Amino acid sequence: MHIDLIKEKLQEDLNLSKSQVDNVIEMLDQGDTIPFIARYRKERTNSMTDETLRTFDEKYHYYLNFYDRFDTIVSSIEEQGLYNDEIEKSLLGAKTLAELEDIYRPYKPKKKTRASVAKQKGLEPLANYLYEQKQTRDLDQYLEEFISEEKSVNSKEEALQGAKDIIAEKISDDPNYRKFIRKNTFNKGLIKSIKVKDETDKVVFEQYYDYQEKINKIPAHRVLALNRGEKNWILKVTIEDPLEENVAYIEKKVIKNNSPFQEILKDTILDSYTRLIKPSIENEIRNDLTEVSENSSIEVFKQNLKELLLEAPIHGKVVLGFDPGFRTGCKLGIVNQEGIMLYTGVCHVTLGSEDLFNKEADRLYALINKYNVSLISLGNGTASRESEAFLNKYLFDRHPDLKSKVEYIITNEAGASVYSASKLGIKEFPQLDVSVRSAISLARRVQDPLAELVKIDPKSIGVGQYQHDMNQKHLSEALGGVVENCVNQVGVDVNNASPSLLNYVSGINSSIAENIVKYKEENGPFKNRKELLNVPKLGKKAFEQCAGFLRINNGYKLDNTGIHPESYQTTLNLLDLISSSLEEIGTDSLSTKLDSLDVVKTSKLLNVGEETLNDIIQELKKPGRDIRDLNIKAKLKNDITDISMLKVGMILEGTIRNIIDFGAFVDIGVHQDGLIHISQLSNNYVKHPLDVVKIGQIVKVKVISVDVNKKKIGLSLKDAN
């Protein structure tokens, strides 16, 4: 095992100390989760964040795989009796799996190739003679010696061609040549695309019908767009390489001065390059571009998802979920303050007569009063603006008393339909129609965005780009990590949590999550954290990992905080030290006492780490706190409801719905989101849109272009003020 080398690489890659690396590896190997390590083992990690820990975990497993492959390669070369100090030095110097494979290439058992066939025909001595370039005899006569009916070498030309095939493969297998060609092609080559066939909607790929760009300059979103166009047989993508430079480099390395076989070797080198090296290197470059682009897009997706998941909940309101529609009407779902369904139905407010709209407004008014609705959550999909116009013109103007009692907000409904048709949606509301489930989801989504969004595959939430074209395993793991981080940062009320939410809690898998809910249904609400140990399959290790993230209201005071049970005694000792008690938790008087503490001295007195003590102090000040800022979503009051109504120069209010590498998409009240290109975000240089805007942010924008036919809207943030 190469654990010492792995630790050194992790120290170097992440700029960590030896103790940090040793401790994290030990904890990961013993089954501790990243949220648990980040929150409750700060002294051992020197307060590494969950994001850093996830990067650490990814790199750790990459290096484990790297050295597992390293050992396999060494064993293979040793079995061939070819392993030596030079090969070992080369392998130990490899920094990536690609470099490792390049070094192994000459020794890797190959399937039948032109070179292997030539070797079977006994032509390797001839190949070596030509490659050494020392003419000790007449080549024509030497070639005759290799003609053999038995070995199927029927002529001097066949013998020479076989020798050239052996040399071509030898050149192709040289890791130094491949390294230079890969780097030179990446830096000086072009990536090109041409149209193979017309697409149904030319808007998507039209710009790539005759396109080229330097390989080392192409941004992530264009790489992924080319990949999709190629996958759909709309585009043909190629690499234009610096052929002359690459071939000249090999010639300089292979052909000696005054070589007697210069022309033969030049022909062989060109064949090796065009037939063997170039296709392989181009595949590697395309794969590398895709991997880098996917990683970049995943990082943007992760940031967007985090912002969405950590949107502030709106507590204590009865909510009417309003899922807009035209032909089949708008679906309604009313839930109480705890998210329990009270009513479902349909109203027709987007198509019909004035008389119908007045009647539906009166019916809605009655429902709102009957169930004491104080908030309407209006989906932002098809017919959203028509529905909003109805609410303003018919409901609120016809019944002005509602204006002081009921608010409405526009809610991003991305993924609601996915939830509605999912097994979970069916299980939660088996008696409801699919479309009505989405109205319930919209209502719950404002009450607790995190609790509702965890029910949906993160890829379907609508805040990424080209997510369906990526490595799905990598994407799912990355997004799952974001959801896990968010859930554990916020904490979970175990007595009100769904299995979907519990499944993301540190140390809890789907089976344990189901068992927790089942135990609660059979035995009533959990009274304290210790009771979790009675749940089937929730053993001591799982309890250690999850307990601090699960909250229990109306019970033991510390069970409704982020203080881990392992620190309860320390907490009680702290309270004794400052002459306080559990009854004072959350009071101003306790906060005053805690603010006057000398943390360094107190941590030594209590024999606890300073980071842990600071966390305990914060929890005692604000028990049951929610880290999500109270960022109540603003209402969109634009009178514009269709793209045809837009005019260049208009200043509108909108909500950032999605952020990608080249800009941000904004909901301005029409059926199509407008794009703020990265160049329109600020008068200053912007490295990435995430540096300027975030998901859910309310912004003022200026309309700078409108293409009704292509349904494209150009917006500017920098020119709106």
N, C-alpha and C positions, 0 to 999 in steps of 0.2 A: 504494500500500500504506500502511496506517495503523499501521506497526509501532511508531512512537514512542508513539502513543496507547495501543496494546495494552500496551506496557511500563509506561506510567504506571499503567494500570488494575491490572496485576498487582502492581506495587509497593504500591499502595493496598489492594487486596483482601487480600493475604497478608502485609502489613507487612514487605516485603523491601527490601533496598538495590538501587540501580540496578545495581551490579556483579553481584549475585546473579541478578537477572533477565536481564541481558545474557548472563552465562555459561551459565545453564541453557538459554536459548533457543538459543544457539550450539551447545551439546552435543546438544540434542534434534534440531536441524535437521541435524546431521551424522551422525545415526543412533545416538548413544549411548543405551543402555537405562537405565531408571530404577534398577535394582539396581546397575549399574556406576557410574552417577553418584553414587548415595548412598554406595557403599562406597569407591570409588577416586578420587573427585574432590571430597573434602571441603573442600579449601582453596578451590576455585573456588565452592563453594556455601555456605560457612560452615557446613558440617555439617548441611545440610537432610536430614531423614529421608525414607525412601522414601514414607511416607504424604503428607508435604508435597509431595514432587515429583510424586506422582500427582495431587494436587489442582491443582498448578501446571499440569501437562500438560492436565488437563480444561479448566481455565479458559482456557489459552492457545488451545486449539482452539475453544472456545466463542467467544472474541473474534475468531479468524480467520474463523469462520463469520458472526459478527455483522457484521464490516466487509465481508465478501464480499457479504452481503445489502444492506448500506448502499450499496455501489457500484452494485448492480443497481437499487435503488430510485432513486438519483440519476439514473442513465442513463434510466430509464423516465420520470421527471418531466421531464427535460431534453428528451427526444424529443417530449414534448407541448408544449414551449415554455412551461412553467409554473414552472420552477425559479427561485427568487429567494433573497435573503439571509435572509428570514424562515423559509422552509422549511429552508434549510441550518442555521440556528441551532437549529430544533426537532429536526432529525435528529441533530445533533451532541450535543444535550442528552439524547437517549434513552439509557437505561441497560440496557434489556433488549430482546430481540427483539420482545416483545409491544408495548412502547412504540413501537418502530420501525414495526411493522405498523399501529399505530393512526394514526400520522402519515401513513403512505402510503395509508391506506384511501380518502380522498377522490379520490386520483389513480390508484388502481389500476384498470386496465381491468376492467370488470364484464361478466358475462354478462347476458343479457336480464332486466331487472327492471321493475317497474311504473314506476319513475322514468325509466328509459332509454326506455321506450315513450312516456311522456308527453313527453319531450324531443324524440323523433322527430316527435311531433305538433305541435311548435312551441309548447309550453305553458311553456317556461322563462321567458320575459318575464313571464308572469302570476304564476308562482311568485315571481320576484324582487320584483315589485310588492307582493305580499302580505307577503313576508318583511321588506321595508323599512318597511312599516306607515306609509306617507305617502299618504293618500287624496287624490289630486289630481283624481279623477273618479268618477263613479258606478260602483260595482263591477258592478252588474247590466248596465249598458250595455257596460262593458269586457269582460265575459264573452262577450257576443254576438259580439265581434270574433274570438273563437277558434273559433267553430263553423265546421266545415269538413267537408263530405262527403268531399272528396278526402283529408283527413288523418284521417278516421274519428272526428271529434269531433262528435257528433250533437246535443249539448245543452249548455246552460250548466252543468248539473250534472256532466256528463262533463268539461268544461273545468276546473271547480273541483276535482274529484277528482284529475285529473291533476296540477294545480299542487300540491295537497296531498301527493301521492305524491313529487313532486320535493323539496319542503321536508322531508318525513319522512326521506328518504334523506340529505339534507344534514345534518340534525340527528344522525342515526345515525352519520354519518361523522366527526363532530367529536371529536377525540381528548381534548379537555378534559372533555367531557360523559362520555365513556366511562370516563375515569380516575376521576372522582368516583363514578360509579355502581358501578364495579367495587369500589372501596374501601368505599363505604357499604354495599353489599350484603354484602360479606365481613364487615364489622364488626357489622352489625345483622341480617343475614338468618339464616334457619334452614335446615338441611338435614333433609329428612323422608323417611321411607320407610313404605310400606304393603305388606301382603301381596298378591301377585298370585295365587299358588297355594301350596298346602301342599307342603312338601318331604317327602321320604321319611323323613328323620331330623330332627325339629323342633329338636333340640338346637343345630344350627349357626346358624340364622337366626331362631329364634323371637323373640328379644329385639328384632328389627328389624321385626316384623310391624306395629307401630304405634309408630313411633319418631320423635323429633325432637331436635335439638341445635343450639346456636349454631354457625354455620359456623366462626367463629374459635376455637372451643374443641375441636372434634372431633379426637381423637387419630388417629394414623396407622393403627392396626390397625382402627379402626371404618370409616375411609374405604375401606380395602381390602376389608373384609367387605361393605360396601354395594355396592361395585363387583362383587364376585363374585356376590352375591345377585341383582343386576340382570342380570348377564351370563347367569345360569342361569334367568332369567324367574321367579324366586321373589319378587323385590321390585320395586316401582316407586319410584324415588328422584327427588325433586323439590327445588327451591330455593324457599323462601318469601322473597320480597324485600320491602324497605321501599318498596313501590310509591308511596305518596303522597309520601314524602320525595323520592324520585328524580325523580318527575314534576314536583314543585314546584320542584326545583332547575333543571330545564331551562326551565320556564315563566318563572322569574325571570330567566334569562339571555336568553331569546328574546323574550318579550313586553314591549314598551315600555309606559311609563305612558300611559294613555288611548289605547291602541292601537285603531284603528277595526276591526281584524280579530281582536280578542281571542278570540272564541268559535271562529272558524275555526282559529286557531293552537293553542288548547287541544286541540281535537279532533285536530289534526294531530300535536301532541306526544304525546298519549296513544297514537295509532296508531303513531308512530315507536318509542315505548318498548316497547309490548306486542308489536308485530309484528317489529321489527328489533333493537332494543337488548337487551331482556331475554333472549331466547333465546341470543343471541350471548354476552352477559356470563355467563350461567349456564353455558354450555359452557366458557368460559374458566376460571371459578372451579372447576368440577368437574375440569377438566384440571390446574389449578394444585394443587388439593388432592391429586390422584392423584400428580402429580410429586413434591410435597413428601413425601407419605406413602411413596412408593416409595423415595425417597432416604433417608428415615429408617430404613425397614426394611432397606434394603441396608446401611446403616452397622452396624446391629445384626447382620445376617447376617455381615458381614465380621469383626466382633469375635469372634463365635461360631466362625466357621470358622478364624480364626487360632489360637484356643485349642485347637481340636481338632487342627489340623495340627501344632502344636508340642508335643503331648503327648509325654512322654518315651518313647523306645524301650526295650525290654527286650532287651539283647544276651546272646549266649552261652547260649541255652537252646533245647532241642528242644521244640517247642510242638505240642500237640494242639488243633486247631481243632474246636470242638463246636457244630454248628449245630442247635439244638433243633427238634423237630417232633413231631406226634402220629401221625396215620394212617400217614404214609410213613416214620416213624422219624427218628432223629437222625443227621445226616451227620457223618462224621469225616474229618479231614484232618491228617496229621502232617507237619511240615516240620523240617528240621535247622536248625542255628544260622544258616545262610546263607539260609534260606527255601526250600530245595530240597525238593520233595515226596518223602516217603518212603513214605506209605501213604494210602489212602482207603478208606472203607467206611461201613457203616450199622449202627446199633445201636437196639434197641427198648427204651426205658427209661421211657417216659411212659405207655404203655398196655400192660396185660398182667398176668400173674400174678406172685406172689412168687417162684415157681420160675424164671420167665423172667428176672426182674430179677437174681437171684443168678447165673444163668448168664452174663448180659451183663456183670455186674460182674467175673466171673472172666476173661471174654474181654478186657475193657478192661485189667485188671490185667496180663495177659500181653502185650498190645500196648505198654503203658507201659514194662514191663521190657525188652521186645525192642528198642525204639527209644530207650531212656533218656530218656523224656519227663520234663521237670521242671516244665512249666507247662501248664495247661489253659486255653484261651481260650473261655469259654462265651458264646455270643450271647445278647442280652437280649430276643429276640423271643418269638413264640408258643412256649409250653411251656418257657420258660427256667427258671421257678421249679420246675417239676416235675422238670426235668433236674438242677437244683441239689440238690433234695431227694434224688434218686437218688445223686448223687455223694457226698453226706454220709452217707446211711443205708446204702447198699449197697456203694459202692466203698471209701470211707475207713474205715468202721466194720468192714467185712468183711475189709479188708486194711490194718490199722493201720500197717504199716511204711511205707505211702505218705505218711502225714501228715508225716513228716520229710523226704521227698524231693520231693514234688509239691505245688505250689500251684495254685489256680485263681482266675481273675478274671472278672468280668462285663464283656463287651466290647460296646460299642454297634455293632450290626450294620447300622445305617442305610446303605443304598446297596450292601450286599454282593450282594443279588440283582440289582441293576442291573449291577454288574460281571460277575456270573456269566453273564448273558445277552448281554453286550456282545461286539462283534467282538474286542476285546482279550482278554477272558476266553476266548473260543473259540480265539483264536490261541495263547494261552499254554498252554491245556490242552484241545486238541481231542478227546482221548480220554475226557474226563471228562463225567459228567452235570452239568447246570446246577447242581443243588442241591449237588453235592459240591464244585464250584468255590468256592461260598460258604464252605465249611468251611476250605478252604485260605486264602481271603482273611482269615477271622477269625484264623487262626493267624499269618499274616504281619502282620496289623494291629497286634498287640501288639509284634512284633519291631521294626517301624519304621512307625508310623502314617502318617507323611508319605509314604513311598515307596509305600504301598498305597493311600492315599486319593487320590493324584493320578490314579489310574486311573479314578476315578469323577467324573462330572459333579458339580461342587460343589453344584448345585441339588438333587441327590439324596441329599446326605449327612444331611439331616434336621435342620438347625439354623437354619432360617429360618421365615418366615411369609408365606403368600400369594405365594410366589415364582413360581408358575406363572401368576399373573395380572399380573405386572409386565412392563415393557419388557424383553424377553429379551436384547436386544443390550446394553443398559446393565447389566443384572444380570450377564451373562456376562463383560463387560469388567471390572466391579468385582471379582467373585469371582476371575477369572483373575489379576487384579493381586495379590490376597491370596496366592494359591497361589504365584505367581512370587516375591513378597517372601519368603515362608517358605522356599521351596526354596533360594533364593540366600543367605539368612541362615544356613541350616544347612550348606550346601555339599553336594556330591554326589560320591560315590566313583564315578568314571567306569567302573571295571572291574566294578562290580556293579549299575549303574543300568539300569533299563528305559527304553525309548524314551519312555514316558509321563512319567517323572521328568526325563529329559534335555530334553524339550521345553519345560520351564519354566525351564531355565537361561538366564541372560542371553545374548543373541546367538545362541541355537540355536533353529531352527524344527523342525517335524516331519520334514522331509526330512533335515536334518543329523543329527537324533537317530537316525533309522534308519541313516544312513550310519556313525555312530559305532559302533553296535552291530554292524553288518555288518563293519566294519573289524576290530573286536575278535575277532569269530568267525573271521575269515579269517587274522588275523596274531597272535593271542594277546593277552593283556592289554597295555594301554599301559604303557610303561616310564617315560615322562616326559611332561611337558606339551607339550614341543616336538613330540612325535610326533602330536599332534592336527592339526598343519598338513598331515599326509599324508591326512587324511580328505577325501574328495571334497566340494566345495562349502563346506568350512570354511576360508575365506580369512583374510587378516590382520586384517580388521575383526572378523569373528566371533571369531577367536582372542583379540583384545584384550578383547572383551566377556565371553567365557566363561571364560578361562583361570583367573582367580583364584577362581572358584567351583567348579571341578572339582578333586577330590583324587585323588592317586595314592599308594597305600601301597607300602611296601617298595621305594622308589626314592630319587631325590634328595630329601633332607630337606625342602627348601622346597616341593616339589610336594605335600606333604601338609599344607600350611598355607593360610590365607587370604591369604597374601602374594602379590601379583600379580607375574608374571615381570618386569614393567617395574621392579620395586623390588628385584630380586634383588641387583644390584650394591650398592645402598644398604645392604641387609641385611648383605652380606659386609663392607662397609666399617665398619658398626656393630660387627660381631663383632670385627674387627681392632682397632677403637678401644678395646675393653674387654678385649683379649687373650683372646678366646674363639674358638670354632669351631663348625661345624655339628654336631659330635658332642655338644656340650653342650646342644643344643636340648631344652627340656623338663625340664632338671635344676634342682634347687634352687640349685646354685651359680650358674648363669646367671641365674636369677630374682633372686638377691641382687645380682649386678652390675648388672642392668637397673634394679632398684629404686633404686639409688644415683645413677642418671643425672640430670643436669640437662637436661630435654627441650628447653628453650628454647635453651640453648647448643649442645647436640648437634645440633639440627635445622639450626642455622646452619652448623656445621662440616661436616655431611653434605649441605648444600644441599637439604634436604627439608622439607616442611611439617610442622608440629607434629602435626596430626591424623594424617597418614600415619605419622609416626614412632611415635606412641602405638599405632596399630594393629599396626605391625610388632613392637613390644615385646610386646604381648599375645599375638600369635601365636607368638613365640619362647618365651614362658613355657609356653604350652599348645598345642602343635602338634596338629592334628587334633581340636581341642576341638569339642564339640557344645553349641550354645547352649541346647538343650532341658534344662530342669531335670529332675532325677531325681524325678519325681512319680509313683511307682508307684501304680497304681490299687488302691484298697482293695477288699476282698471284701465283698459284701453278705451279712450273716448273719441277716437277718430271717427269722422263721419264718412270716411272712405270705406267702401265695402267691396269694391271690385277693381281689378287692375285697369280696366278701361277708364276709371275715374281719376287715375293718377296723372299728374302733370309734373314735368321737370321743374324743380325749384320749390316744390311743396316741402314744408317742414312738418314731420309727423312724429308721433310717439310710438315706440315699439318695444318688443321684448326679445332679447337674444335667445334664440331657440337652439342653435347649433354653432359650434366653432370648429373650423377645420384649418389646415395649414395655410391656406391662401386667403382666409377671411372669416366673416361671421354672417350667419343667416338670421334675419330679423323678421319677426311677425309684426306687420304693420296694419293688420286688419283686413287684408284681402286674402284670397285663396292661395296665393303663392308667397312664400317668404322672399324678401329682398336680400341681396348680397351686399355687404360692405366689404369690398376688396381690401386686402391688407394695406394697400397704398392710400386708402381713404379713411383709415382709422385715426391717424394722427398726423400733425405737421412734422413730427419728429420721426426718426427711424424706428421702425417696429420690427423686432426680430421674429416675434410670433404673436398672433392675435390674442392668445391667452395672457399676454403681458398687459393688455389694454382692457379687455372685456371678459365677462364670465357668463355662464349659462344663467338665465333668469333675470339678468340685469335689465332695467328699464332705461332706454336711451332715446334721445332725440336725434332724428336723422333727416337728411335732406335727400330728396329724390333727384338723382343726377342722370338717370336713363330709364326708359321704359320701352320694352318690346312686347307688345300685346300678343303677336303671333307666336313668338317663341316662349312667351310667359316668363320673361326675364326682367327683373327689376334691379337697377343699380342704385345703391345708397351711399351716402357719405356721412361719417360721424364728425369728421374734422370741420366740415363746412356748415354744420347745423346750428352752431352757436354764434 
